[in-house]
Each structure stands twice: as structure tokens, then as C-alpha cells.
Amino acid sequence: MTAWNDFVKKIYHEGHAKDPNYQFKDALKDASKRKGEMGSSSSSEGKTAKKSRKGRKKSGTRKKGRRRRR
């Protein structure tokens, strides 16, 4: 489980204890507003783990379509 999932689960349990009609979708919205409480270490991990695909070229690909006759 990721830190985000743990954080949302914690907020859901807090909200559900106060209001039995509190739903998980409400917890997601509240967690998004309170994501600064998660800590800076978990948010920086996600940024460094992603690799950019921009600029990569697939090898062996050609344009498909009709050729022009001369």
C-alpha cells in the first residue's frame, strides 16, 4: 500500500467515525485538500520515480499508408 492510500484510509476512518454517511469518495476529496499533512518525503518519491517518454523514438516503425505513384 502506498502512503497516499494509507493517508486516504486514515481520513476515511476519521470522517466515518463522525458521520456514518461519510463515503470513500468524500475521503478522497478531503485528502486531496489535506495532502500537505502527508509529509514531504512521500510526495518527492513519486516525482523522481517517473521517467519521461518525451523524445523517445520507437525503432522499426514506419508510416503506413498508400504510396504515391510517379
ZIFEN-V967973 format. One record per residue. N is the residue number from 1. RES is the residue in one small letter. PHI is phi in whole degrees, -180 to 180 (NA if undefined). OMEGA is omega in radians with two decimals (NA if undefined). D_LAST is the distance of its C-alpha to the last C-alpha in whole Angstrom. Layout:
# ZIFEN-V967973
n = {N;N}
res = {RES;RES}
phi = {PHI;PHI}
omega = {OMEGA;OMEGA}
d_last = {D_LAST;D_LAST}
This chain:
# ZIFEN-V967973
n = {1;2;3;4;5;6;7;8;9;10;11;12;13;14;15;16;17;18;19;20;21;22;23;24;25;26;27;28;29;30;31;32;33;34;35;36;37;38;39;40;41;42;43;44;45;46;47;48;49;50;51;52;53;54;55;56;57;58;59;60;61;62;63;64;65;66;67;68;69;70}
res = {m;t;a;w;n;d;f;v;k;k;i;y;h;e;g;h;a;k;d;p;n;y;q;f;k;d;a;l;k;d;a;s;k;r;k;g;e;m;g;s;s;s;s;s;e;g;k;t;a;k;k;s;r;k;g;r;k;k;s;g;t;r;k;k;g;r;r;r;r;r}
phi = {NA;-84;-64;-63;-62;-63;-65;-66;-62;-63;-67;-62;-66;-65;-70;-71;-68;-81;-137;-65;-89;-67;-109;-63;-64;-68;-66;-63;-66;-67;-65;-63;-71;-105;-65;-68;-78;-66;114;-81;-69;-74;-77;-78;-65;-65;-74;-82;-79;-82;-110;-82;-98;-68;93;-77;-119;-74;-86;80;-100;-129;-71;-101;154;-84;-89;-82;-95;-105}
omega = {-3.12;3.12;3.12;-3.14;3.10;-3.12;3.14;3.13;3.11;-3.14;3.11;-3.13;3.08;-3.11;-3.13;3.09;3.14;-3.06;-3.12;3.11;3.13;-3.08;-3.12;3.12;3.06;3.12;3.10;3.13;-3.14;3.13;3.11;3.12;-3.06;-3.04;3.06;3.13;-3.11;-3.08;-3.06;-3.08;-3.10;-3.13;3.13;3.12;-3.10;-3.11;-3.11;-3.09;-3.10;3.08;-3.13;3.09;-3.11;3.10;3.10;3.13;3.10;3.13;3.08;3.13;3.11;3.06;3.10;3.13;-3.11;3.08;3.11;3.05;3.11;NA}
d_last = {61;60;62;60;61;65;65;64;66;69;68;68;72;73;72;73;76;77;75;75;72;70;66;64;61;64;65;61;61;64;63;60;63;65;62;64;67;65;65;63;62;60;58;57;56;53;52;52;51;47;44;41;38;36;34;34;30;30;29;26;24;21;19;18;16;13;10;7;4;0}
